[in-house]
Amino acid sequence: MRAYVINRFGGPEVFEPAELPRPEPGPGQVLIRVAASSVNPVDCKIRRGDVPVGPEFPAVLHADVAGVVEAVGAGVTAFRPGAEVYGCAGGLKGRPGALAEYMLADAELLAPKPKSLSLEEAAVLPLVAITAWEAMIEKGRVQADDFVLVHGGTGGVGHMAVQLARWGGARVAATASEAAKREQAQQLGADCVIDYRQETVSQYVERCTGGRGFDLVFDTVGQPALDQSIEAAALKGRVVTIAGRSTLDIKPAFQKSLSLHTVFMLINMLHDYDKAAHGNILREIAGLVDSGRVRPLIHEQRFGFSEVAQAHALLESGRAMGKISLVADWG
């Protein structure tokens, strides 16, 4: 099968075309004919060699996948050949990713794609939707009448978090660096938008919450946003972060008696831990998408697999709004 691989760590230019053996599904596995993928920050980190969780060289990257089931292994009853599925299912140690004609995936990690989305649209959702769900629903326990702050409200994870918070009945504030992004955050459901370069934390806490602070703060950015999250939280509030390289002085959090939570959604794949939870979350997300409660925000410029280097460069530039999609363009 045709694929795009990396044989060394480095910049976006390290991707190169390759011919690899087509895999066959084992017990509990599904073989997907890949239609689309998307770019996540972790894909860039693996490509650069920043995190030691990638597949062996020649490495097929990208965790997100959407496509059509080609074959199923023994014991798989949830999917049949021809089914359209989506999931976050590879691009890690022992799990080659989606930048190929075919991808093996554990059936538990997959779900039927939302009926209202194309395969390309569905492919941008899995990693960010699962992360936002774990942060807002499972760890943050968002409730009706909460006031929620999402740092990076139009980013990949952030735009899903804003919508899930609204679905949970909360009022939502979101930070964004540009006027167009703040307008988009409002369209996604943010009641209060924040230009963090122009307002101090105390200023936007006063403007958005009357000085009370936010019941739940979600940091999708990392330092200095984690410190700002603690400052913005209400007494006995909850703070959730996905920024694994941040450091923290917990004294300000202790003085407010905050609950601090972390989310690293790749844990389930890296450790074969409760993989079915991710498939179940994606079924919930598909229902929310098809009912109009949630929608993917996709960057206006689209890419093919042959343009994966350009897609990575765009994500690393910080100019993208929402998710960057890639479609299989083998010709």
N, C-alpha and C positions, 0 to 999 in steps of 0.2 A: 504494500500500500504506500501511497505518497504521504509525506509528512514534512513538517518544518521542525527542525531540531536545533539544539545548541550543543556544541562539543567543547565549549569552554565558557567560563564566566566573563561577563563584560557588558558593553553597551548594547543598544538595540541592534547594532550591525552584526551581532554574533549568530543571528538566526540564519539557517541555510536549509535548502530543500534536501530531502533524503528519500530513499526507498527502504522500507522496513517490512519485515514479515507481518502479514495480517494475523492478529491474535484470534484465538478461539475461546469462547466462554467456558469457564469451569463451573463447578457447583455454585449456585447462588449468584452467578454473574450474568450480565447482559452485554451483548455486542451491539454498539450503537453505530449506525452510519451517520457521521457527524454532519450537521447542517450549519452550525454556528457556534461561536464562543464569544467571550468578552474579556476585556483586560481588567484585572484587579491589581492593586498595589503589591499584593504578595507575589503575583506573577513576575513583576519587575524585580522585586527583592531576590527571588530565586534566580532569575536570569543574571543578576549582578553578583550572586554569591554571598549576599548579605545574611541569609538565613540558611542553615544546613538542613533543609527539609525537601530538597528537590529530587527528582528521579536521577538515576545514573546516566552518564553520557553514553551514547547520544540521547539527550533528554528531550522528551516531548512535553512541553509545558502547557499551562492553562487549565484551571480547575473547572470553570463553568462550561457546560455543554448543553446543547439541545440538538435533537436529531430523531431518527427513526430506528426502532429496534430491528436489527438484522437477524439476530439469533439469540436464543436463551440457553443457559446451562441447566444442569439437573437441579431440580427443586424449585425453580422459578415458576411461580403461578400467577404473579401479579401482572406480568406483561407478556404479550405475544408479539411475534414478528409483525411489523407494520405499525405498531403503536408509536405515537409521537410523545417523546419524553423530554424532561429537562432535569438537571441536577448539578451539584457541585461534587465532582466524583473522581478527580485525578490531578495530575500535575505535581504529585508529591512522591516521596520515597515509596517505591514498590507499586506506584499507580501512575503509569504514563497518562499524559493529559490529552486535551481535545484538539491540538493542532495537527490532525491527521485525518485520513479518510475514515478510519474506524477507531473506536475507543472502547476498551473494556471498562465496565463499571459494576460495582456491587449493586444488585437490584434494590437493596434497602435504601440506598442513597438517592434513588430516583423517584419521580412522580410524573403522572400525566401532565403534559404542559397545559397552561390555561387555554381554554377553547377560544377565547377572544383574541389571543395573540398569535402572531406568526412565530415560526421557530427562531428567527433572528431576534425578535423582541423578547421571547421567553429566555433566550440564552444570557441576557444581561442580568437576570434576576437572582439566580440561586445563591451565590456566596453572600451578596449584600442583603438579600431578604432574610436568610437564615441568621446572619449576624445581627441585623436590626431586631428580629423577633426575639432572639436570645437576650438582647440588651433591654428592650422595652417591655416585653411581655413576661419573660421568665425571670430575669434578674431585677429589672427596674419595677416590675409589677405595676405598670401604669394603670391609673384608676380615673374614673370620671371625676371631673372637677380638679384634677391635678393641673398644676402649671408646669410645663415641661420646656426645657431649653435643650436644643440640639445644636452643637457646634459643627459647622460645615453642612448646612441644611440642604444644599443642592449637590453634595458629593454622592458617591455611589451608595454608601451605607446611610448617610444622612438623609437623603431624599426618601428612603424607605422608612426611616425612623419617624420623620415628620408625619407621614401618612398613617403609620401604625398608631402613633400617639393620638391623632385625630380620631381614628377608628375606635380607640379606647375611651373616647369621651373627654380627653384632656384639651386644655388650651395650650397652644404651642408657640414658642419663640424660636427663631433660628438665626444663626449668624451666617453672614456671607460677605465676601470681599468686594463684590462688584454690584452695581445697581441692577444689572440684568439678572444676576443670580438672586438678589433679594426679591425682585419681582417674581421670579420663578418660584421661590420659596413660598410666597403668598399664594400663588396659584395651586401649590401643593397642599395648602391648608394652614400655613403659619399665620397666626393672629398678629404677631409682633416680629418685625425683622430688624436685625442689628448689624450695623457697620462697625465691627469691632476695632477698626483702625481710627474711628472718629469718636467713639464713646468709651468711657471707662466702664468697668464692671458695675460700680456703684451707680453710675448714671443709668445704664440700661436696666438694672434691677429696679430702680425707682420708677422708671418710665413704664416698664412692662408689668411689674407686680406691685407697684405702690410701696416698694421698699421691703416687702415681705420675703422675697427670695423664691427660688424655684423648688418645687417638691421633688422633681427628678431632673437631673442634668446628665446629658449623654455627650461624652467627649469622643469624637471620631478623629481628632487631629493630633493630640499629644501636646507636649510642652510648647508654649506656656498655657495652652487651653485647659490642661488638667488643674493647674493652680487656680485658674479663673473659674473653673467649674465649682471648686470647693468654695471660693469666695461668693459665687452667685447662688449657691444652694441655701434653701431655707433651713431653719433649725430642725434637726432630725430628718433632713432630706436624704435622698438617695443619689449617689453619683456612680455612673457606669462609664468605664473607659475601654477602648480597644487598642490603646496605644501602649504596646508592650515594652517600649524602650524608655518610657518616662520614669523619672525618679520623683519621690514625693516625701515632703516633710508632713507627717500626719497630724502634727499639733493643731493646725487650723481646722482639720476635719474633726479631731477629737473635741475641740472647743464648741463645735456645733452638734456633736453626737451624730455625725453622719454615718450612713451605711455606704461602704465602698465596695464596688463589684468590678470584676474584669471579665471580658469575653474574648476567647480565642477559639473561633468556631472550627478551626482545622483539627482540634484535639480529637474529634470523633473519628476522622479518617486516619490520623497519624497513629492512633492507639487502638483502632478497631473497637471503639467504645460507643455503644448505643447508636449505631449507624441509622437504625430505623427512625430515630428521632428527627433526623434531617429530612428523610422522605416524608414524614408526617407533617413537618412544618411546611414543606413545599406544597403539599395538598391543601393546607389551610390558606397559603398565599394564593394558590390558583383560584380558590373560591372567592377570595377577596378581590382578585383582579377581575374575575368574570362577573362579580356583582357591582363593579364600578367603584369599590372602596379604595383600591390601590392601583397605581399605574407606573410602569417603568419610565424613567426619564433617560432618554438616549441622546447622546451628543449628536449634533446635526451632521457631522462628517462621518461617513461610514467607510469601513475598510474590508478588504478581502484578506484571506489567510496569507496571500502573497505579499501583503502590505503590513505584516505584523510588526516589522521594525518601526514603521511610521506610527502605528497605533501606540506602541510602547513609548516612543518619543513624545507623543502628544500627552499621554497620561503623566509622564514625568515633568512636563512643562508646567502643569498646574492650570492649563487653559481650558480643560474640558469641563463641561457642565453635564452632570449625570454620568452615565456609563458609556464606554466606548465599545461598540459591537464589531465583530468580525464574522464574515460569512465565508463558507467554503467556496473557493473559486478555482477548482481544479481544471475547469474547461472541458 
